[in-house]
Amino acid sequence: MTKYFYTVDHFIPFPRSEYGGVWVVVAENDEECFDLITAEDEGANDDYYGRLRENIMKAPTYALAEEYDSGIVEQFTT
């Protein structure tokens, strides 16, 4: 199965938290990408998951030529 490399921007505006950052994820599809990010996030920002879904759909996404395990490759969050 083809996996994709996602670079997802995610920002939750002030006054909630000013939480934001970039998630770099390998996933089979948008739904798996969402599941991986929210599992790592542990529901702390679930009010903004709708926005996260939109950001995943807009994220630069690249098909990988080789097989990789799904997972978060890197994250930078504040």
Residue pairs with C-beta under 8 A, 6 or more apart in sequence:
1 28
2 28
2 63
2 64
3 26
3 27
3 28
3 63
3 64
3 67
3 68
3 70
4 26
4 27
4 28
4 29
4 33
4 61
4 62
4 63
4 64
5 24
5 25
5 26
5 61
5 62
5 63
5 64
5 73
6 23
6 24
6 25
6 26
6 27
6 33
6 56
6 59
6 60
6 61
7 22
7 23
7 24
7 59
7 60
7 61
8 22
8 23
8 24
8 25
8 33
8 37
8 52
8 55
8 56
8 59
9 20
9 21
9 22
9 55
9 59
10 19
10 20
10 21
10 22
10 23
10 37
10 48
10 51
10 52
10 55
10 77
11 19
11 20
11 21
12 18
12 19
12 20
12 45
12 48
12 51
16 45
16 47
16 48
17 45
18 78
19 44
19 45
19 77
19 78
20 77
20 78
21 75
21 76
21 77
21 78
22 75
22 76
22 77
23 37
23 72
23 74
23 75
23 77
24 72
24 73
24 74
24 75
25 33
25 36
25 37
25 70
25 71
25 72
25 73
26 64
26 68
26 69
26 70
26 71
26 73
27 33
27 36
27 70
28 70
30 53
30 56
30 57
32 70
33 56
33 59
34 49
34 52
34 53
34 56
36 70
36 71
36 72
37 52
37 56
37 72
38 46
38 49
38 52
40 72
40 75
